[in-house]
Amino acid sequence: MRWPVLARRQALWVPTLWGWALAFIFLAAACVLVGQKIHSFLAPDQPVGARLLVVEGWMAPEQLDQAIARFRDGSYGSLITTGGPVSADLARNTPTSYADLARAYLVQHGIPSSAVIAVPAPASAQERTYLSAVMVRLWLAQSGNTIEALDVFSAGVHSRRTWTLYRMAFGPKVGVGILAARPIDYDPDAWWKTSTGAKSVISEAISWIWTKLFFQPPAQGSHEEKWGLAQQPVQNAK
């Protein structure tokens, strides 16, 4: 009886020293290119010329100042601030939201009070930026405002994810533009030189990839769209 052949000899090509060196050079060049481009990718600035500007209210005052400048420079007629509940220590035992705090700041710094509306989001197990977008959409519908487009002002490398989630929440019938605030604590052209810049870029890149691959927006108008699927404690943050 002849046993079947379980293995055979085969030639295998492997890189030479020069081959490995060339591969390393190409890999290094790719890393440099990605490093130079990833910040601008995560912090796009692509407005659609809307009359409505939505500002994420959890941003730092210096970034809200940038939002004020963009509102004045653009053709915006109204502004909505968003954000969930503020933690008790920040609110000084008075329940409030990032949306309300941002509205107060913008009005104090020259935006007409009649032009700024705060649309707070509740605490929820839902993706918080997505929930803020849902609350803006619901407020517009309940107030009888029909819009074809809006621009969203977000913070630096968080902007790409914000843009993605707002387009999910509003659907294809509403054009969504994005404006990105310039970082205040690191140089966006050399973000890898500081720990703050590196953590911001890397964490937001991972978050955006997760959103694109795994986040499934619930059906519009469903209970899950506002409150999420998981029954667990919610952290009050952006």
RARA-V109880 format. One line per field, one symbol per residue. burial: + if it has 24 or more other ideal C-beta (glycine too) atoms within 12 Angstrom, else -. A space follows every 50 residues. Layout:
burial=???
This chain:
burial=----------------------------------+--++-+++++-++-+ ++++++++++--++++++-++--+-+-+++++++++---------+++++ +++-++----+----+++++++++-+++++++++++++++------+-++ ++++++++++++++++++++---++++++++++----+--+-----+--+ +--++-++--+---+-+-------++-+-------+-+
